[in-house]
Amino acid sequence: MIGSALPKTEPAPATRDLRTGEEFLRSLDDGRSVYFDGERVKNVAAHPAFAGAAKSSARLFDIAADPANRERMTIASPSGQPIWRAYQIPRTHEDLRAKRLASELWSEASFGLIGRSPDHVSGFFAGFAAVPEVFAEGGKAYAENVVSFYEHLRDNHLWATYAIVPPQIDRSKPAHQQKDPTLYAGVVKETDGGIVISGAQQLASAGVYSDYLYLSCIHPLKPGDENYAFGVAIPLNAEGLRLYPRRPFAMQATNTFDHPLSSRFDESDCLVVLDNVVVPWERVFIYRNLQVCWNQWWKTPAHLYGNLQAQARYVTKLRFMIGLAKRINEMTGNDAVPPVMVQMGELAALVSIVETMLEAQEVKAQIDGNGVVWPSRQALYAVMALQSEINPRMVEIIRELSGAAMITLPSSVRDLESPETAADMERYMQSATAGARERIQLMRMAWDFIGSEFGNRSQQYEKFYGGASFLVKQNMFRAYDFDRATKLVDTALALPA
């Protein structure tokens, strides 16, 4: 193992002005290899499959760069230049709250529908840089590398995503026992200049829009899997790196009226294929080390920071969901009907649980010996453990509340515009409180959120957001204070007769 013999990395480049949406869109034309329908996409920002979400993502950069949002979205870097709060390493409870509020503002721009926004993996790198000694267990230079790269992302307002789960080929066998050693992303060669990686990894959501890919593994690895136990950063336009997005829903979105969400917020989940991709040593943070590969997630606050953002985003999405239900009830005249009020009360209770648990991560946060604030594991994993149950329950209630409203809509907005059909639309598609166009627009949005392919992907995303439910519940098992609970039992058993 090379360890401390690695060359020391250079300091991160000097900070620059906040990146704008226009700069972000231009940066996507960088030669990255994204494939759609068997052909390479020439420019992600211009392709109809990806352009809508690219524009929505560009808005995030503009929100952060807006002087009116300077205090909420940025802090000063060590050099005094503004950087995104997403890269802030919190030192106080107020710092942690400020990070969450910044994420909420960004999430509101997509109504919580872009899950892997720039403030997600940035939280992981802030967590890595907050406890670099975890990486130093594999060699001092690895810790220096991860801090240097964190500063590079931070000071240049860069968007990183990750692919940290092996493809579903044969889960009955560990990585090194697969029929082909390069099915899972792994090291195939080591050189003086770096390492070479081949294989595949998933699931790089928003990979088509990101600047960098963090490639590692969150699954438990076994002895013999050392070639798959690494952590590296790779630019998305690296030679040999290919992205294969699942079918983009925007291609079926013929207009924004009939497809208001899928036309704008499909972040595209991608399979990553690596064909002898060269990673220089300065971008290697973990190398053939099973323990460090595992510890990066659990012995740094990385998983907590990244998922604090994820829950802030999820709360926004749930608020949007209950807002849709309220508007549907108001439009149909059911808002004050007692059974409807009961169902809306249940929705409100579910949203409030997530909202309160999000704030509890801040209130119950702990400060370590180095002055770094760690969100509450118990509060985070409690709500994550219930996410796969809360989300479908809320969707089911909205389906009940809407009845046939979402499936008795006209074929498209053209029915509202055609002289042959417009009169019937205006007469029979109106509600007691709104005209036909307004009612149809709301119901189209509800269908796009719940019933369309885009909506169903969103439900699948939330179901497995933190991994399979048993994995998330194991995190909760490890985080809960069972000693306090069992001591109560022991005390009760010891009561005198």
Secondary structure, DSSP 8 states (H G I E B T S, - for coil): --GGGS----------S---HHHHHHHT-S--EEEETTEE-S-TTTSTTTHHHHHHHHHHHHHHH-GGGHHHHEEE-TTS-EEEGGG----SHHHHHHHHHHHHHHHHHTTT--TT-HHHHHHHHHHHHHSTHHHHTT-HHHHHHHHHHHHHHHHTT--EEEE-B--SS-TTS-GGGSSSTTSB-EEEEE-SSEEEEEEEEB--TTTTT-SEEEE---S---TT-GGG-EEEEEETT-TTEEEEE---GGGG---TTTSTTTTT-----EEEEEEEEEEEGGGEEEES-HHHHHHHHHSSSHHHHHHHHHHHHHHHHHHHHHHHHHHHHHHHT-TT-HHHHHHHHHHHHHHHHHHHHHHHHHHT-EE-TTS-EE--HHHHHHHHHHHHHHHHHHHHHHHHHHTTGGGS--SSTHHHH-TTTHHHHHHHS--SSS-HHHHHHHHHHHHHHHTSHHHHHHHHHHHTTTSSHHHHHHHHHHHS-HHHHHHHHHHHHT---
